[in-house]
Amino acid sequence: MEAMVTLDEVAALALRLPEVVEGESRGNRSWDVGGRTFAWERPFSKADIKRFDGAEVPAGPILAVAVADLGEKEAVLAQQRPGYFTIAHFNGYPAVLVRLAAVQLPDLEESLVDGWLAKAPKRLADAFLAERPAER
């Protein structure tokens, strides 16, 4: 069994991306590009927990990661990768939740890049993509 991904590892991955700034939102860690948040620590509120209605509440640190749109959100969730889920509070919002205790590091890294691309200024995203080797 792999060890849980930590928020410090999330920070290290996020801060490798161009022009990322780590900050704080509502007392929790967040990562922004161009003044737009693409990933943030998202603990559950009492209302969130109540909405689980007796079902098991995912334990450990939870990260929210932006996606380009609701279609991408549906596609990410349809892959059923370990650790990825959503809650009622995020219905209609282009972001997925990631349970750090369950996610695979390569999946998380891919999600952070995708979230960054969804929020980065176009010139920055285009330059980043131009420098990356073509996906095989």
Summary of the structure (lengths in Angstrom):
residues: 136
radius of gyration: 14.8
end to end distance: 28.5
largest distance: 47.6
contacts: 383
relative contact order: 0.20
helix: 38%
strand: 22%
